[in-house]
Amino acid sequence: MTRASRISNRIRRLRFDNGEMTQEELATRAGCTRQTVIALEQGKYVPSIKLAFRIARAFNVKLEDVFQYEETGK
């Protein structure tokens, strides 16, 4: 029995909703690189739990407001 899972995020939307925050500004606030923000937005990278919390704090929202965990299959 295999279950597929996926972690999606609302980073791009949250950046727009926060005064059109740049990727560079978010990276600085979260303590990562702009390349990491790009990869996250494209769904090519799943952050560590520490980075996920830092990103949520950069937007002053709960972790669940940024990242969503979805499990599919049986």
C-alpha positions, 0 to 999 in steps of 0.5 A: 500500500503506497500513499503519495504525498505532496507539500504545496505552498502559497509563498508567491501569493503571500509575497504579493499580498505583503506589499509585493515582497521580492524573492530577495526580501523574503530570502533575507527575512527567512535566512535562505537564498533567492534561489531557494525561494524560487525553487520553493515557489516552483514546487521543486524543493521542500523546506526543512521544518526550521526554514518553513517556520522562518518563512511563515514568520516572515509573513507573520502567519501560521505555518499552515497558512503557507504550507499545505500537506496533501496525502493521496492514494490508498 
